[in-house]
Amino acid sequence: MFTVYVLYSREHNKIYVGYTSDLNSRLDSHNIYSTKGYTVKYRPWILIHQEHFDTKREATMREKQLKSAKGREFIWRLIDNN
């Protein structure tokens, strides 16, 4: 199973969209273990949305949708409604 996830950094008002087969490890990577990359600069991250898929192909397609302009509108609406 693959999970498409959306992270939000309240402190920096940034979002991040990704996919993984191990969500807990990936969240730890974003918040604790990584030493380089985009997400290191904007810690801490909170999980605000997740969707599950049976195949990697489905997950990457949904990740791409969420990274589009319409996908980002959807994400910002989620944030604004919380």
N, C-alpha and C positions, 0 to 999 in steps of 0.2 A: 504494500500500500504506500502511496505517496501523498504528502500533504503540501498544499499551497498555503502559505501563511503571509500575514501582513503584520509588520511590527511598526510601532509608533514611538518616537522619542518626544515626550512632552516638553522636556527641557529645551530642545532645539527645534521643535515643531517639524520634524522630518518623518517620512515614511520609508519603509523598505519592504519589498515584495520578493519572496523566494519560494523554493520548493525543496523538499527533503523526504527521505525515507525514515528519518529518525528525528522527530520534532524536538524532543527534550534535549538531545545532544546538540542539535543545531542552535537552539536558544541559548544553551550554555556557551557555545562557541561565540555567538554574537555578543553576549554580555560579559563573559569572563575570560575565555581562553585565547581568542584571537589577538594578535599583536599588530596586525596591519589590515588595511582595507577600509572601505567606506563606513562600515558599521562601528568600527572602533572609535571614530571621532564623535559619534553622537549617542554614546551610552548615557543612561540606561535605556533599554528597549523594553516595551511591553507588547505582548501578543494581543492584537485587537480583532483578528479574524483568521479563520482557518477553514479549509475545504479539503475533503479526502477523495482520492482517485485510485482506481485499481491499477492504472498503467502510468508509466513515466511520460508517455506521449500526451495523455490527457492532462496531466499536471503541468507540463511545459506549455501546452496550449492555453490553459487557464492563467498561468503566470503571465504569459504574453498579453492576454486580454486585460489583466489587472494593471499592467504597466502602460497600457494605452491611455489616451486622454479620457475616454469614457470610464475606464477602470479606475483611474485616479479620482475622478469625480465621485464614483461609488465609494471609494475609500474615505475621502474627505467628508462625505455625508455620514458615514459610520462614525467618524470621529466627532463631528458636530452634534450628532444625536446622543452622545454619551456624556 
